[in-house]
Amino acid sequence: EDAKQALTKAGEVEDGDTDAAERELKTAEAMLAALEAYRPRALTSLQVQLRCETHTVDTADRLLALARRHALASVLFQNTLETRGPEPHQRANTAAQQARSVPRYLCRLADRFDELGVIYGSHDDPDGETRETFSMIGAKICEFPTARSAAALARAVGDPVLMGAPNIVRGGSQSGNIAAEDLVRMGLCDALVSDYYYPALHLAAFHLADMGALTFPQAWAMISEAPARILRLPDRGRLDPGRRADLTVINAKTRTVEATICGGRITYLAGEAAQRFLGLHRDIAIAAE
């Protein structure tokens, strides 16, 4: 409810406020404030990632304030101002006017992110040259490269490549870009992320194993151990003594997630797992009587 009210308020555009970047920044500020209010009641561990338009050069101070205040886990740079939105020509003109300021803007953000411990990278790199440019300023994560050349450059310089699990499950990109499975088979993908459909994560691991692209342990590591390593979360990602007790219980027949345990606490329970768990407690209660 806190989040709903905050986001509703953020969506109320003031008179004359027609700048998309300003509206989106207000939404991010409201969402992060709502998340902080929710954290004491949260059962799961929530890590925040923001995407930052490369040409929003006037938002540096507010973005850095968000990074300090809310301990952002990661930020990804992207450039969609020239192609997205209801007024593409106006956006293209704005992007062109700000283009000369972009390199200094990104380098300033990179320097401060290094000081704050924020991991950063880029999103939708179209080619190797773009990936190389981001890599040189420290934006090492390469998320959703749209061409093999970008992924290959990332691998050559040691930058981790992340692709979307829905891309794997669908059998290709819905935007017509390179298929994630192809990059996996080429050895050019390090981890999978949920993107717009979080249930695709475990389904993608099963798909890669079914298709013979990877063994199941290798595929599962792409949605567990590898993302934890890339986001510098050494206390999770695999089952080892001393690490967090983060578990996912999956029905082997239906491949449905039936339970999740976060930090040793049950955060989701359904299906046969729920029946077994509740049945176990019922038996204990009867024995106690």
N, C-alpha and C positions, 0 to 999 in steps of 0.2 A: 504493500500500500504506500509506503514511503517513496519507493522508486516510481510508482505510477504517478503520484502527485508531483514529484520533482520533474519527471519527464514531460508531464502535461504543461507545467509552468514554463519549462524550457522551450516548448513548442509554440508558445504565445509570442509571435513576432511583433516587435514594437513598430510603431509608425515609421516608415522610411527604412526599416531594417530589412533589406532584400538580399543581403550578402549571404550566400550559402555557407561560406567558411565560418562566418560569425554565428550563424544558427547552429551549425554542427558543433562548434566549440562550446556553446552554451549547453547543448545537449550532453556533451561529454562531461562538463563540469557538474551538471545536475546528476548524471548517472553515477559518477564517482562519489559524490556526496551521499547519495542514497545507498550506495554499496557500503560505505563506511558505517552508516547507521545500521545496516543489516548484519554486518560481520559478527557482532556478539551472538547472534542467533543462528548463524550459518553452521551447517553440519559439514559441508564440503569446503575444500580449500580452493579459493577463487583467486586466480592470477589475472591481472588486467593487462590487455594489450591494446594500444591505440595505433591507428593508422593516421599518418600525418601527410597531408598534401605538400608536395615539394614547393609549391608556389605561394603558400600562405605565409609569406615572409613577415607579415605584421603581427603574427600570433605567437612569436617566440617567447616573450615574457610570460604569457598566460600558460603556454604549454609547459614551460619549465617549472612554473609554479605548481601545476598539476603533478608533474613528476616528483617534485619534492614533497608535496603534501600527502600524496596517496601512494607513494612507493610503487610506481608503475613497474611491472615486470619486463615489458618490452614495448618498443615503438617501431613501426615499420613505415618507411617513406614510400609514397606512391605518387604518380603523376597522372591524374585523370581530368584535370581542369580543362584540357583541350578537347576532350571527347565526350564528357558526361554532362548531364544537367539539361534543364529545359531551354537554356539559352546558350547553346554551344559557341556561337560566334562571339557573344559578349564574354564568355569565359576564356576563349582563345585570346581575345584582345587583352584581357586582364593578365593572363599568363605571360603574354609577350612583354607587357610593360614591366612585370616583376622578374623576368628571366635573369636579368643582370645581377639581381640581388640574391638569387637562389643559392649559388655556391657558398657565399659567405654565411648565409642563413643556416644551411645544412652543417657547415663546419662548426658554427657556434653551438648548434644543438648537440653535435657529436662530442665536442669537448665537455659540455656540461653533463651529458649522459654518462661519459666515462667517469666523471667525478662522483656522480650519484649512483653508479653501479647499475644503470639501466641498460639492458641489452637492446641493440637496435639493428635494423637491417632494411631490406627493401622488398616491395611487393610488386609482382607482375613485371619483372625485368624482361624487356622484349629482345635483348641481344647481349652478347658478351661484353660489348663496349660499355653498356649501361651498368652491368654487374661489376665490371672492373672499376668504374668510377665510384660506385657506392663502397666497394670493398676498400678502396684506397683511403676513404675518410673514416673507416672503422665500422661501417654498416655491414657486418659480416653475414647476417642471416639472409638467405636468398629464398624468399617464400613465393611459390607459384610462378616460377619462370615460365614465360609463354613460348619459349623456343629452346631447342636443345643447346644452342650455342651459349645461352646464359647459364644453363646448368653445368655445362662442360667447363666454362670459365671458373665458376664457383668451385667445382671439384679441383681444378688445377691449382687454385690458390688456398685451398683448405677451408672454404666457406661451406657451412651446412646448407643443404637444399631441402626445403619443406614443400610437400605437395598435399593437395586436398584428398581426403578419404572418399568423398562423394565422386570425385573424378575416377577413382579406382572402381567403385561399385557400379557406376554408370557405364563404364567401359570407355570413357573418354571425357574431354572437356565439353561443357555445355556451351562454351564460347568459341569452340573450334580450335583451341590452342593444343599444344602437345599433350598426349595422353600420359597421365601419371604412371600407369603401368609400364609404358615404354621406357620411361626414365628409370624405373625400378630395375627393369631387366638389363638396362645399360650400366647399372651401378652408379647412377647419377642422382639418386634420391636417398636422403638420410632418415627422414621421418615423415609421418603423415599427421595431419591435423584435421579437425572436424569440419572446418569451414562453415557452411550454412546448414549442415544437417549432422548433428552430433552422433546419432545412432550409427552413422556410416563408419565410425572408427573400428569397432570390432568386426563389422561385416567386411571391411576392406582387408583386414588381416586374414580372415577365412578365405576370401576370394583369391588373394595372392598365393595362399597355400594350395587351394583347389586347382589353380591354373598352373601350378608348378613353377611359379616365378621365384618363390622362396620357400624354405621350410616354415612350418607354423611358428616355431620359436623365433626364427628370424623376422617373420612378418609381425609377430606380436611385439617384438622389441621396437619396431618402428612406431608404435603408438604408446609405448611405455618408457622403456629405458632411454631410447634416443631423444625424445622430446625433453625428458628430465635433464639429460646431460647438456643439451643445447641451451636450455633455460637456466642452467646452473642451479639445479635443485638436487644436491647430492644425497638428500635424505629419502628420496623416493625413486620410483622407476623400476625397481626390481626387489625381489624378496630376499633380503639378507639380514642377518642379525644386526641390530642397531639402527636399522632404517625404519621409516614409518610403516605401519601395518595398513597399507592401501591395497585392497583386494577387489577384484571383480569376479562374481560368480555367474557363469554362463551355462545354460541348459545345453548339453552336448547335442541333443536331438533337434531342438528347435532353433538353437543358436540365439536364444533370447537372453538378454541380461536380466537375471532374476534377483541379484543382490549386489550391493556395493558396500564396502567398508572403508572408511576414511579415517586414518589415524587411529585405527582400532575400534571405531564406533560404526555401528550399522547406520547407513544413511539412506538405503533403499532396500525394500524387501517385497518380493512378489512371487507368484507362480509356485512351482514345486518347492523351491527353496523356502518360501514362506510357510508352506504346509509342513515341511520337515522341522523348521525352526519352532513353529508354534506347537507341533506335536511333541517335540522334545520337552518343551516347557510344561505341557500338559502332563506328560509322564512323570516329570519331576514333582509336580504338584500332587499327583495321586500317590506317589511314593512317600511324600512328606506326610500325607494324611494317615 
